[in-house]
Amino acid sequence: MSEQTREKQKDRSLESFPFYRFRGTHRQIGQQFGEACSELIQKHRVYARNRLNSKYQVSTKRLQEAVLQYRPFVQKYAPGFDDEVLGIAEGAGITLEEAYLLQLRAEINHYCKSNTECTTFAILAEATSNGVPLIGQNCDLPAFYSELGVVVEYVPDEGPACLMLTPAGQVSYIGINNLGMGTFANFLTCDGWKPGFPRYMLSRLALTKRNVEEAVDLVRHVERASSRNLIMLDKNGGAADLENTPTRDAIIQPENGLLAHSNHYTAESLLAEERLHGVELENSRVRLNRMQELLKENHGKLNAQLMQEILRDRGSYPHCLCQIQGDEKVQSPGDKGADIITFASVIAEPSEGSLWVAIGPPNQFEYKRYSFSEG
């Protein structure tokens, strides 16, 4: 380790996201989540509603009607998730409609300004230094999500356990299961959004399966509400990136054991669906090119420790893999404030049952390792 690297480590915070383990029926898991994180969930509810009101005024009745349009699709495709949302409402002392709003941030805000959100990667064993495949991302969201993030181990009575980073009160975001599968995700912008199965829940839905092939088949048969990019990897060497709209999809396969994605469509068959434009499209393209460049340069040397340094990269400023406060104002002068940052950075080793997570921009925070409680 160089002296310069040691000095940088001294400057990084050791603060980390809190960890919780919930076990039982899905209803019980939701109740435990709601009770354990009630203060954070209440804060999440307030932030979500305030952000909505900052864009446009919407009555409580209209909002309740809007969020409940999505519930029948959750009940149809993943009734256990609906039970968890109900349990969260009970445990945290909020209404069912408020609990569903936390699952539907993007759908409810879809006609507001899009934001740059997330750079993902997947690395097969052949491209690593130690034969351990990797998957993960930098998560770019409003800065307040650093206050709301939790790492949760879900252990349902039926089905695989999951280890996920998620905002408090949200039943799904990004993570791994105990069968060696990992699923991470990016925002994509297209037309045709409608009531359907919520985009955030697609990650955990995929993690009900044991491999990428099964997960892709499942997601393809769900009536989706919105666009989402899912990047997936399993311990058997399977990996794929699934770009989708509410009604269409395309699979991108690894090249030389590497996959990367940002926030625009790259599959030829879906290019016409793209609705990102201007500086936001430029930002997404620069981040994708930078991630691909760094992965290719380090092919055969990649591991969890080296990925920590790659995810700290700011070499493509102002359109950086690691986004700090102030970057958004430089990217798009005239916008209100500088509010989007890398609120979390996650590296997973699904075959090892490990998540490495940094709270906030990883150039300012150290990673902490989380793992399943049971082997």
C-alpha positions as CSV (number, residue, x, y, z in Angstrom):
1,M,0.0,0.0,0.0
2,S,1.4,3.4,-1.0
3,E,1.9,6.3,1.5
4,Q,-0.6,8.3,-0.6
5,T,-3.2,5.6,-0.3
6,R,-2.7,5.4,3.5
7,E,-3.2,9.2,3.8
8,K,-6.4,9.0,1.8
9,Q,-7.7,6.2,4.1
10,K,-7.1,8.4,7.2
11,D,-9.3,11.1,5.7
12,R,-12.2,8.7,5.1
13,S,-15.1,8.3,7.5
14,L,-15.7,4.8,9.1
15,E,-19.5,5.6,9.5
16,S,-21.7,2.9,8.0
17,F,-25.3,1.9,7.4
18,P,-27.1,0.1,10.3
19,F,-27.7,-3.6,9.8
20,Y,-30.9,-5.5,10.7
21,R,-32.0,-9.1,10.4
22,F,-35.7,-9.9,10.0
23,R,-37.1,-13.5,10.1
24,G,-40.5,-15.2,9.8
25,T,-43.5,-14.9,7.5
26,H,-43.4,-11.9,5.1
27,R,-46.0,-10.1,7.3
28,Q,-43.8,-10.7,10.4
29,I,-40.7,-9.5,8.5
30,G,-42.5,-6.3,7.5
31,Q,-43.7,-5.7,11.1
32,Q,-40.1,-6.2,12.4
33,F,-38.8,-3.8,9.7
34,G,-41.4,-1.2,10.6
35,E,-40.8,-1.4,14.3
36,A,-37.0,-1.5,14.2
37,C,-36.7,1.4,11.7
38,S,-39.8,3.4,12.6
39,E,-38.0,6.7,13.0
40,L,-36.1,6.3,9.7
41,I,-39.3,5.2,7.9
42,Q,-41.2,8.2,9.2
43,K,-38.3,10.4,8.0
44,H,-38.4,8.6,4.6
45,R,-42.1,9.2,4.3
46,V,-41.7,13.0,5.1
47,Y,-38.8,13.3,2.6
48,A,-40.7,11.5,-0.1
49,R,-43.8,13.6,0.3
50,N,-41.8,16.8,0.5
51,R,-39.9,16.0,-2.7
52,L,-43.2,15.2,-4.4
53,N,-44.7,18.5,-3.3
54,S,-41.6,20.4,-4.4
55,K,-42.4,19.3,-8.0
56,Y,-46.2,19.8,-7.9
57,Q,-49.1,19.9,-5.5
58,V,-51.1,16.7,-5.1
59,S,-53.9,16.0,-2.7
60,T,-53.7,13.2,-0.2
61,K,-56.7,11.6,-1.8
62,R,-55.2,11.7,-5.2
63,L,-51.9,10.3,-4.0
64,Q,-53.6,7.5,-2.2
65,E,-55.6,6.6,-5.3
66,A,-52.4,6.7,-7.4
67,V,-50.3,4.4,-5.2
68,L,-53.0,1.8,-4.7
69,Q,-53.3,1.3,-8.4
70,Y,-50.0,-0.7,-8.2
71,R,-51.0,-2.9,-5.3
72,P,-53.0,-5.5,-7.3
73,F,-49.9,-6.2,-9.4
74,V,-47.8,-6.8,-6.4
75,Q,-50.5,-9.1,-5.0
76,K,-50.6,-11.0,-8.2
77,Y,-46.8,-11.5,-8.8
78,A,-45.3,-11.3,-5.3
79,P,-48.0,-11.5,-2.6
80,G,-45.3,-11.9,0.0
81,F,-44.0,-8.4,-0.8
82,D,-47.5,-7.0,-0.3
83,D,-47.6,-8.7,3.1
84,E,-44.3,-7.0,3.9
85,V,-45.5,-3.6,2.9
86,L,-48.6,-4.1,5.0
87,G,-46.4,-5.2,7.9
88,I,-44.2,-2.2,7.5
89,A,-47.2,0.1,7.8
90,E,-48.3,-1.7,10.9
91,G,-44.9,-1.7,12.5
92,A,-44.0,1.9,11.7
93,G,-47.5,3.3,12.4
94,I,-48.1,4.7,8.9
95,T,-50.9,4.1,6.5
96,L,-50.7,1.4,3.8
97,E,-50.8,4.1,1.2
98,E,-47.8,5.8,2.7
99,A,-45.9,2.5,2.9
100,Y,-46.6,1.9,-0.8
101,L,-45.5,5.4,-1.6
102,L,-42.0,4.4,-0.3
103,Q,-41.9,1.6,-2.9
104,L,-43.0,3.8,-5.8
105,R,-40.8,6.9,-5.7
106,A,-39.9,6.8,-9.4
107,E,-43.4,5.8,-10.7
108,I,-45.1,8.6,-8.8
109,N,-42.5,11.1,-9.9
110,H,-41.9,9.8,-13.5
111,Y,-43.1,12.9,-15.3
112,C,-40.7,15.1,-13.2
113,K,-37.1,15.8,-14.2
114,S,-35.0,12.6,-14.5
115,N,-31.8,12.4,-12.6
116,T,-28.5,10.7,-13.2
117,E,-28.8,7.5,-11.2
118,C,-26.2,4.7,-10.8
119,T,-23.4,3.0,-12.6
120,T,-23.5,-0.8,-12.4
121,F,-21.0,-3.6,-13.2
122,A,-20.7,-7.4,-13.2
123,I,-17.4,-9.3,-13.5
124,L,-17.2,-13.0,-14.2
125,A,-14.5,-15.2,-12.5
126,E,-12.3,-15.2,-15.6
127,A,-11.7,-11.4,-15.3
128,T,-10.9,-11.5,-11.5
129,S,-7.6,-12.0,-9.7
130,N,-9.0,-14.7,-7.3
131,G,-11.8,-16.5,-9.2
132,V,-14.6,-14.8,-7.2
133,P,-17.2,-13.1,-9.5
134,L,-18.3,-9.6,-8.6
135,I,-21.3,-7.4,-9.1
136,G,-22.3,-4.0,-7.7
137,Q,-22.8,-0.3,-8.3
138,N,-22.5,3.3,-7.2
139,C,-26.0,4.5,-6.2
140,D,-26.7,8.1,-7.2
141,L,-29.8,9.5,-5.5
142,P,-30.8,12.6,-3.6
143,A,-28.3,13.2,-0.8
144,F,-30.9,12.5,2.0
145,Y,-30.9,8.8,1.1
146,S,-27.6,8.5,3.0
147,E,-29.6,9.3,6.1
148,L,-32.2,6.6,5.2
149,G,-30.2,3.6,4.0
150,V,-30.1,0.3,5.9
151,V,-28.6,-3.1,5.2
152,V,-31.2,-5.8,5.7
153,E,-31.0,-9.5,5.9
154,Y,-34.4,-11.0,5.0
155,V,-34.9,-14.6,6.1
156,P,-38.5,-15.6,5.1
157,D,-40.0,-18.9,6.2
158,E,-40.2,-19.9,2.5
159,G,-37.7,-19.0,-0.2
160,P,-34.1,-17.8,-0.2
161,A,-32.7,-15.3,2.2
162,C,-31.6,-11.9,0.8
163,L,-29.0,-9.4,1.9
164,M,-29.9,-6.0,0.6
165,L,-29.0,-2.3,0.8
166,T,-32.3,-0.4,0.8
167,P,-33.9,2.9,2.0
168,A,-35.7,2.3,5.3
169,G,-39.2,1.0,4.6
170,Q,-38.5,-0.1,1.1
171,V,-38.8,-3.9,0.7
172,S,-36.4,-4.1,-2.3
173,Y,-33.5,-2.2,-3.8
174,I,-30.2,-4.0,-4.6
175,G,-28.3,-7.1,-3.2
176,I,-27.8,-10.8,-3.2
177,N,-29.5,-14.0,-2.1
178,N,-28.1,-17.0,-0.2
179,L,-28.2,-19.1,-3.4
180,G,-25.3,-17.2,-5.0
181,M,-27.4,-14.7,-7.1
182,G,-26.8,-11.0,-7.2
183,T,-29.1,-8.3,-8.8
184,F,-28.4,-4.6,-9.1
185,A,-30.2,-2.0,-11.1
186,N,-30.3,1.3,-13.0
187,F,-32.9,3.9,-13.9
188,L,-33.9,4.0,-17.6
189,T,-36.2,6.6,-19.2
190,C,-38.8,5.7,-21.8
191,D,-42.5,6.3,-22.6
192,G,-45.4,4.0,-21.7
193,W,-45.2,4.0,-17.9
194,K,-48.4,2.8,-16.3
195,P,-49.8,1.0,-13.2
196,G,-48.0,-2.3,-12.9
197,F,-45.4,-4.2,-10.9
198,P,-43.1,-1.6,-9.3
199,R,-39.6,-1.2,-10.7
200,Y,-37.8,-1.4,-7.3
201,M,-39.3,-4.7,-6.5
202,L,-37.9,-6.3,-9.6
203,S,-34.5,-6.8,-7.9
204,R,-35.9,-8.8,-5.1
205,L,-38.3,-10.7,-7.4
206,A,-35.2,-11.8,-9.4
207,L,-33.6,-12.9,-6.1
208,T,-36.3,-15.4,-5.5
209,K,-34.5,-17.5,-8.2
210,R,-31.2,-19.4,-8.1
211,N,-29.7,-18.4,-11.4
212,V,-29.8,-15.6,-14.0
213,E,-31.7,-17.7,-16.6
214,E,-34.6,-18.3,-14.2
215,A,-34.6,-14.7,-13.0
216,V,-34.7,-13.3,-16.6
217,D,-37.6,-15.5,-17.5
218,L,-39.5,-14.4,-14.4
219,V,-39.0,-10.7,-14.9
220,R,-40.0,-11.0,-18.6
221,H,-43.4,-12.4,-17.6
222,V,-44.3,-9.7,-15.1
223,E,-46.6,-6.9,-16.1
224,R,-44.1,-4.1,-15.4
225,A,-45.1,-0.5,-14.4
226,S,-42.0,1.2,-15.7
227,S,-38.5,0.9,-17.3
228,R,-35.6,-0.6,-15.4
229,N,-32.2,-2.0,-16.1
230,L,-31.3,-5.2,-14.2
231,I,-27.7,-6.5,-14.1
232,M,-27.5,-10.0,-12.7
233,L,-24.8,-12.6,-11.8
234,D,-24.9,-16.1,-10.3
235,K,-22.3,-18.3,-8.7
236,N,-22.4,-20.8,-11.7
237,G,-21.0,-18.3,-14.1
238,G,-24.2,-16.8,-15.4
239,A,-24.4,-13.1,-16.0
240,A,-26.7,-10.8,-18.1
241,D,-27.9,-7.3,-18.3
242,L,-31.7,-7.0,-18.9
243,E,-32.7,-3.6,-20.3
244,N,-36.5,-3.2,-20.3
245,T,-39.5,-1.0,-20.9
246,P,-42.9,-1.8,-19.5
247,T,-43.6,-4.1,-22.5
248,R,-40.2,-4.9,-24.2
249,D,-36.8,-6.0,-23.2
250,A,-33.3,-6.9,-24.5
251,I,-30.5,-9.0,-23.1
252,I,-26.8,-7.8,-23.1
253,Q,-24.3,-10.5,-22.6
254,P,-20.8,-10.1,-21.0
255,E,-17.8,-9.3,-23.3
256,N,-14.6,-10.9,-22.1
257,G,-16.2,-11.6,-18.7
258,L,-17.3,-8.0,-18.2
259,L,-20.6,-6.1,-18.1
260,A,-21.3,-2.4,-17.2
261,H,-24.3,-0.1,-17.5
262,S,-25.4,3.4,-16.7
263,N,-28.7,5.1,-17.4
264,H,-29.4,4.9,-21.2
265,Y,-30.4,2.1,-23.5
266,T,-27.5,0.4,-25.3
267,A,-29.3,-2.6,-26.9
268,E,-29.8,-1.9,-30.6
269,S,-33.4,-3.1,-30.5
270,L,-34.3,-0.5,-27.7
271,L,-32.4,2.6,-28.9
272,A,-35.6,4.2,-30.2
273,E,-37.1,3.9,-26.7
274,E,-34.5,6.4,-25.2
275,R,-36.0,9.6,-23.7
276,L,-32.9,10.8,-21.8
277,H,-31.4,13.8,-23.6
278,G,-29.0,16.7,-23.2
279,V,-26.5,16.8,-20.3
280,E,-28.2,13.8,-18.6
281,L,-27.6,11.6,-21.6
282,E,-24.0,12.9,-21.9
283,N,-23.5,12.1,-18.2
284,S,-24.7,8.6,-18.6
285,R,-22.6,7.9,-21.7
286,V,-19.4,9.3,-20.0
287,R,-19.9,7.2,-16.9
288,L,-20.5,4.0,-18.9
289,N,-17.4,4.7,-21.0
290,R,-15.3,5.4,-17.9
291,M,-16.5,2.2,-16.1
292,Q,-15.8,0.1,-19.2
293,E,-12.4,1.6,-19.6
294,L,-11.4,0.9,-16.0
295,L,-12.7,-2.7,-16.0
296,K,-10.9,-3.5,-19.3
297,E,-7.6,-1.9,-18.1
298,N,-7.7,-4.1,-14.9
299,H,-9.0,-7.4,-16.5
300,G,-7.5,-10.3,-14.6
301,K,-6.7,-8.1,-11.6
302,L,-10.2,-7.3,-10.4
303,N,-11.3,-8.1,-6.9
304,A,-13.4,-6.5,-4.2
305,Q,-10.5,-4.3,-3.0
306,L,-9.6,-3.0,-6.4
307,M,-13.3,-2.3,-7.2
308,Q,-13.4,-0.1,-4.2
309,E,-10.8,2.1,-5.8
310,I,-12.5,2.0,-9.2
311,L,-15.8,3.1,-7.7
312,R,-14.0,6.0,-6.0
313,D,-12.9,7.3,-9.5
314,R,-13.5,10.9,-10.4
315,G,-11.3,11.0,-13.5
316,S,-14.2,11.8,-15.8
317,Y,-15.2,14.9,-13.9
318,P,-17.8,16.4,-13.9
319,H,-19.6,13.2,-15.1
320,C,-18.0,11.0,-12.4
321,L,-18.5,7.4,-11.3
322,C,-18.2,8.8,-7.7
323,Q,-20.5,11.8,-7.5
324,I,-20.1,14.3,-4.6
325,Q,-22.1,17.3,-3.6
326,G,-21.8,20.1,-6.1
327,D,-21.2,17.9,-9.2
328,E,-24.8,18.2,-10.4
329,K,-24.7,22.0,-10.4
330,V,-21.6,21.8,-12.7
331,Q,-23.1,19.2,-14.9
332,S,-26.3,21.2,-15.4
333,P,-25.9,24.9,-14.6
334,G,-29.1,26.6,-13.6
335,D,-30.7,23.6,-11.9
336,K,-31.9,24.1,-8.3
337,G,-29.1,23.1,-5.9
338,A,-26.7,20.2,-6.1
339,D,-28.7,17.4,-4.6
340,I,-27.7,14.2,-6.3
341,I,-24.7,12.3,-4.9
342,T,-23.4,8.8,-4.7
343,F,-25.4,8.0,-1.5
344,A,-24.0,4.5,-1.3
345,S,-21.5,2.2,-3.1
346,V,-21.9,-1.5,-3.1
347,I,-19.7,-4.4,-4.2
348,A,-21.1,-8.0,-3.9
349,E,-19.5,-11.4,-4.0
350,P,-22.6,-13.5,-4.3
351,S,-20.8,-16.8,-4.2
352,E,-19.2,-15.8,-0.9
353,G,-22.4,-14.3,0.5
354,S,-20.7,-10.9,1.0
355,L,-21.7,-7.2,0.5
356,W,-19.1,-4.4,0.8
357,V,-21.0,-1.2,1.4
358,A,-19.8,2.5,1.7
359,I,-22.3,5.1,3.0
360,G,-22.0,8.2,0.9
361,P,-19.5,8.9,-1.8
362,P,-16.8,6.2,-1.4
363,N,-13.9,8.6,-1.8
364,Q,-15.1,10.0,1.5
365,F,-16.1,6.8,3.3
366,E,-14.6,3.3,3.9
367,Y,-16.4,0.1,2.9
368,K,-17.9,-2.2,5.5
369,R,-18.4,-5.9,4.9
370,Y,-21.8,-7.5,5.6
371,S,-22.6,-11.2,5.3
372,F,-25.4,-13.7,5.9
373,S,-25.9,-14.7,9.5
374,E,-26.2,-18.3,8.5
375,G,-24.0,-20.2,6.0
